[in-house]
Amino acid sequence: MPIDTGDTAWVLASSALVLLMTPGLAFFYGGLARAKNANATIMHSLMCIGIVSVTWVLWGYSLAFGPDWGGMGFIGTLEWFGLNGVSADVAHSGYAATIPHQAYMIFQAMFAIITPALITGAFAERMKFSTFVVFVVLWSTFVYAPVAHWVWAMDENASAIGWLGKMGALDFAGGTVVHINSGIAALAAALIFGRRLGFGKEPMEPHNIPFVVLGAGLLWFGWFGFNAGSAVAAGGRATNAFVVTNTAAAAAALTWVAMSWILARKPSVVGAASGAVAGLVAITPASGFVGVIPSIIIGIGAGVFCYVAVQALIKMKVDDSLGVWGVHGIGGTWGAVATGLFVGVGYWSLAEGVSRGEQVMKQVVATGVVWVWSFVVTALILLVLKYTMGLRVSEKEEEEGLDVSQHSEPAYRL
């Protein structure tokens, strides 16, 4: 099948949209942090762009999407190291028959970039920058790449070669690979890092709510590339994904605001932004498989479940600084299960011979496996770093703020 210029243009534009999500995340997280840690928090997202952009083209893409190693469906080989054999002119028919292989590679690079950036909200305001750099390299290699291979790896005949893909688990745009993976890693990080100094005793409010809203807006905008771009063609499936993405985000934003209005007596601005992100997370795995009515249900569920999860973790005194587990871990889990519940309702169809109950069980298995893998391997990486390089800045540096202690650049000079 010849390369289609329209499909190629759409995927390249979608890649740019997804890249914009990471600066959007930087504003979202930077606004949620305290003023003395704003630059350091933003720097985490920017460095993920730099680090993963290089590691992805060297070995990450080959491990995640390359030919399977050993026939186990666990990890790719290094056959495509340095993009060897990944053409800028010829398609890989298993991934996308009408766009160059490198176009698909760079689209997937943007997913690989934002996933570790999402985790950074869990340890914001207390991680050593030098250790952070090493963590991103290790996590992207040993946590992200295997999970991406399990779910999305294909051969040239478009047959799944990753073991979860062969099992029939559905993840259109990254609910399992990106959001559960990062959200559960965030929970492991919050537990291993421990609480910030003064947690539960002094205010740790967002220092710049306009930044939070700006970041959420950029995320929402970029998410159209994230989900609709995953159709890897400009057509009906991309259109459906675009529509349900917007609808779910809106439903979740309204739901979170309603929850805060009822339970906290005020309609929260941060809640509206957080709710929109939760809805975007939850619709991600389902966006190519469900119609508009299920997307509203998925969005409402995200608003409720993610709000409750964030509040519950605070009450348990676990310091996931910026609520990553509640929004991405729980939102991604709900979205993955909801994909099984609603696939084929209003759009697409269940796989031939598979009952809805069977599909839900496949989604539950995939979700559980990624929960365990992400938590255990992230914990091992962090513990090794803790006892070698050290994870946290000193108490003095934490009190001073990471902007000054790690970068000598305060966000504000008043």
Secondary structure in CASP SS format (residue, H / E / C, confidence):
PFRMAT SS
TARGET T0000
AUTHOR 0000-0000-0000
METHOD secondary structure of the structure
MODEL  1
M C 1.00
P C 1.00
I C 1.00
D C 1.00
T H 1.00
G H 1.00
D H 1.00
T H 1.00
A H 1.00
W H 1.00
V H 1.00
L H 1.00
A H 1.00
S H 1.00
S H 1.00
A H 1.00
L H 1.00
V H 1.00
L H 1.00
L H 1.00
M H 1.00
T H 1.00
P H 1.00
G H 1.00
L H 1.00
A H 1.00
F H 1.00
F H 1.00
Y H 1.00
G H 1.00
G H 1.00
L H 1.00
A C 1.00
R C 1.00
A H 1.00
K H 1.00
N H 1.00
A H 1.00
N H 1.00
A H 1.00
T H 1.00
I H 1.00
M H 1.00
H H 1.00
S H 1.00
L H 1.00
M H 1.00
C H 1.00
I H 1.00
G H 1.00
I H 1.00
V H 1.00
S H 1.00
V H 1.00
T H 1.00
W H 1.00
V H 1.00
L H 1.00
W H 1.00
G H 1.00
Y H 1.00
S H 1.00
L H 1.00
A H 1.00
F H 1.00
G C 1.00
P C 1.00
D E 1.00
W C 1.00
G C 1.00
G C 1.00
M C 1.00
G C 1.00
F C 1.00
I C 1.00
G E 1.00
T C 1.00
L C 1.00
E C 1.00
W C 1.00
F H 1.00
G H 1.00
L H 1.00
N C 1.00
G C 1.00
V C 1.00
S C 1.00
A C 1.00
D C 1.00
V C 1.00
A C 1.00
H E 1.00
S C 1.00
G C 1.00
Y C 1.00
A E 1.00
A C 1.00
T C 1.00
I C 1.00
P C 1.00
H H 1.00
Q H 1.00
A H 1.00
Y H 1.00
M H 1.00
I H 1.00
F H 1.00
Q H 1.00
A H 1.00
M H 1.00
F H 1.00
A H 1.00
I H 1.00
I H 1.00
T H 1.00
P H 1.00
A H 1.00
L H 1.00
I H 1.00
T H 1.00
G H 1.00
A H 1.00
F C 1.00
A C 1.00
E C 1.00
R C 1.00
M E 1.00
K C 1.00
F H 1.00
S H 1.00
T H 1.00
F H 1.00
V H 1.00
V H 1.00
F H 1.00
V H 1.00
V H 1.00
L H 1.00
W H 1.00
S H 1.00
T H 1.00
F H 1.00
V H 1.00
Y H 1.00
A H 1.00
P H 1.00
V H 1.00
A H 1.00
H H 1.00
W H 1.00
V H 1.00
W H 1.00
A C 1.00
M E 1.00
D C 1.00
E C 1.00
N C 1.00
A C 1.00
S C 1.00
A E 1.00
I C 1.00
G C 1.00
W H 1.00
L H 1.00
G H 1.00
K H 1.00
M H 1.00
G C 1.00
A C 1.00
L C 1.00
D C 1.00
F C 1.00
A C 1.00
G C 1.00
G H 1.00
T H 1.00
V H 1.00
V H 1.00
H H 1.00
I H 1.00
N H 1.00
S H 1.00
G H 1.00
I H 1.00
A H 1.00
A H 1.00
L H 1.00
A H 1.00
A H 1.00
A H 1.00
L H 1.00
I H 1.00
F H 1.00
G C 1.00
R C 1.00
R C 1.00
L C 1.00
G C 1.00
F C 1.00
G C 1.00
K C 1.00
E C 1.00
P C 1.00
M C 1.00
E C 1.00
P C 1.00
H C 1.00
N C 1.00
I H 1.00
P H 1.00
F H 1.00
V H 1.00
V H 1.00
L H 1.00
G H 1.00
A H 1.00
G H 1.00
L H 1.00
L H 1.00
W H 1.00
F H 1.00
G H 1.00
W H 1.00
F H 1.00
G H 1.00
F H 1.00
N H 1.00
A H 1.00
G H 1.00
S H 1.00
A H 1.00
V C 1.00
A C 1.00
A C 1.00
G C 1.00
G H 1.00
R H 1.00
A H 1.00
T H 1.00
N H 1.00
A H 1.00
F H 1.00
V H 1.00
V H 1.00
T H 1.00
N H 1.00
T H 1.00
A H 1.00
A H 1.00
A H 1.00
A H 1.00
A H 1.00
A H 1.00
L H 1.00
T H 1.00
W H 1.00
V H 1.00
A H 1.00
M H 1.00
S H 1.00
W H 1.00
I H 1.00
L H 1.00
A H 1.00
R C 1.00
K C 1.00
P C 1.00
S C 1.00
V H 1.00
V H 1.00
G H 1.00
A H 1.00
A H 1.00
S H 1.00
G H 1.00
A H 1.00
V H 1.00
A H 1.00
G H 1.00
L H 1.00
V H 1.00
A H 1.00
I H 1.00
T C 1.00
P C 1.00
A C 1.00
S C 1.00
G C 1.00
F C 1.00
V C 1.00
G C 1.00
V H 1.00
I H 1.00
P H 1.00
S H 1.00
I H 1.00
I H 1.00
I H 1.00
G H 1.00
I H 1.00
G H 1.00
A H 1.00
G H 1.00
V H 1.00
F H 1.00
C H 1.00
Y H 1.00
V H 1.00
A H 1.00
V H 1.00
Q H 1.00
A H 1.00
L H 1.00
I H 1.00
K H 1.00
M C 1.00
K C 1.00
V C 1.00
D C 1.00
D C 1.00
S C 1.00
L C 1.00
G C 1.00
V H 1.00
W H 1.00
G H 1.00
V H 1.00
H H 1.00
G H 1.00
I H 1.00
G H 1.00
G H 1.00
T H 1.00
W H 1.00
G H 1.00
A H 1.00
V H 1.00
A H 1.00
T H 1.00
G H 1.00
L H 1.00
F H 1.00
V C 1.00
G C 1.00
V C 1.00
G C 1.00
Y C 1.00
W C 1.00
S C 1.00
L C 1.00
A C 1.00
E C 1.00
G C 1.00
V C 1.00
S C 1.00
R H 1.00
G H 1.00
E H 1.00
Q H 1.00
V H 1.00
M H 1.00
K H 1.00
Q H 1.00
V H 1.00
V H 1.00
A H 1.00
T H 1.00
G H 1.00
V H 1.00
V H 1.00
W H 1.00
V H 1.00
W H 1.00
S H 1.00
F H 1.00
V H 1.00
V H 1.00
T H 1.00
A H 1.00
L H 1.00
I H 1.00
L H 1.00
L H 1.00
V H 1.00
L H 1.00
K H 1.00
Y C 1.00
T C 1.00
M C 1.00
G C 1.00
L C 1.00
R E 1.00
V C 1.00
S C 1.00
E H 1.00
K H 1.00
E H 1.00
E H 1.00
E H 1.00
E H 1.00
G C 1.00
L H 1.00
D H 1.00
V H 1.00
S H 1.00
Q H 1.00
H H 1.00
S C 1.00
E C 1.00
P C 1.00
A C 1.00
Y C 1.00
R C 1.00
L C 1.00
END
